[in-house]
Amino acid sequence: MLLEGKKAVVTGGTRGIGFAIVETFLKNGASVALFGSRQETVDKALDLLGVGAGDLGRGSRDHGGLGTLDLDALLLERLGDS
């Protein structure tokens, strides 16, 4: 696959162009962290993508108010440090 072993962070990835980017990256083998403005839109995007919450990194502004340190921890947990 074209993006096998690559890692991506997509903010605004729950709709429109952002969603299409997430979908394309996943189809091409990338590991993706998906972020949106509301938990409901993140959950809907995960359903549409056919992935579970544990299958890719995700977060929203209204779900615990992810700050920079929380975001760093989530990305390290989901995508690794390489």
C-alpha positions as CSV (number, residue, x, y, z in Angstrom):
1,M,0.0,0.0,0.0
2,L,1.1,3.5,-0.8
3,L,1.0,4.9,2.8
4,E,1.9,1.7,4.7
5,G,3.8,2.6,7.9
6,K,3.0,6.3,7.5
7,K,1.2,8.2,10.3
8,A,-1.2,11.1,9.9
9,V,-3.2,13.6,12.1
10,V,-6.3,15.0,10.5
11,T,-8.1,17.8,12.2
12,G,-11.6,18.5,10.9
13,G,-11.7,14.9,9.7
14,T,-15.3,14.2,10.4
15,R,-16.9,15.8,7.2
16,G,-16.1,17.0,3.7
17,I,-12.6,17.2,2.5
18,G,-11.1,16.2,5.9
19,F,-13.3,13.0,6.0
20,A,-12.2,12.2,2.4
21,I,-8.6,12.6,3.4
22,V,-9.0,10.2,6.4
23,E,-10.8,7.7,4.2
24,T,-8.1,7.8,1.6
25,F,-5.2,7.6,4.1
26,L,-6.8,4.5,5.8
27,K,-7.5,2.8,2.4
28,N,-3.8,3.3,1.6
29,G,-2.5,1.8,4.8
30,A,-1.7,4.9,7.0
31,S,-2.3,5.1,10.7
32,V,-4.6,8.0,11.3
33,A,-5.6,10.2,14.3
34,L,-9.0,11.8,13.6
35,F,-10.2,15.0,15.3
36,G,-13.5,16.9,15.1
37,S,-15.2,19.7,16.9
38,R,-17.9,17.5,18.5
39,Q,-18.0,14.0,19.8
40,E,-21.2,13.2,17.9
41,T,-19.5,14.0,14.6
42,V,-16.4,12.0,15.5
43,D,-18.6,9.0,16.4
44,K,-20.6,9.3,13.1
45,A,-17.3,9.5,11.1
46,L,-16.0,6.3,12.8
47,D,-19.3,4.5,12.0
48,L,-19.1,5.6,8.4
49,L,-15.4,4.5,8.2
50,G,-16.4,1.2,9.7
51,V,-13.7,1.4,12.4
52,G,-14.0,1.1,16.1
53,A,-13.0,3.7,18.6
54,G,-9.8,1.6,19.4
55,D,-8.8,1.3,15.8
56,L,-7.6,4.8,15.3
57,G,-6.8,7.9,17.3
58,R,-9.6,10.3,17.7
59,G,-10.7,13.2,19.8
60,S,-13.0,16.2,19.9
61,R,-12.9,19.7,21.5
62,D,-16.0,19.0,23.7
63,H,-14.9,15.5,24.9
64,G,-12.8,16.3,27.9
65,G,-11.3,19.4,26.3
66,L,-8.1,17.9,24.8
67,G,-5.2,20.1,25.5
68,T,-1.8,20.0,24.0
69,L,-0.4,17.5,26.5
70,D,-3.5,15.3,26.3
71,L,-3.2,15.4,22.5
72,D,0.5,14.5,22.6
73,A,-0.3,11.6,24.9
74,L,-3.2,10.4,22.7
75,L,-1.0,10.5,19.6
76,L,1.8,8.7,21.2
77,E,-0.6,6.0,22.5
78,R,-2.3,5.5,19.1
79,L,0.5,6.2,16.6
80,G,3.7,5.5,18.5
81,D,6.7,7.7,18.7
82,S,8.5,6.9,15.4
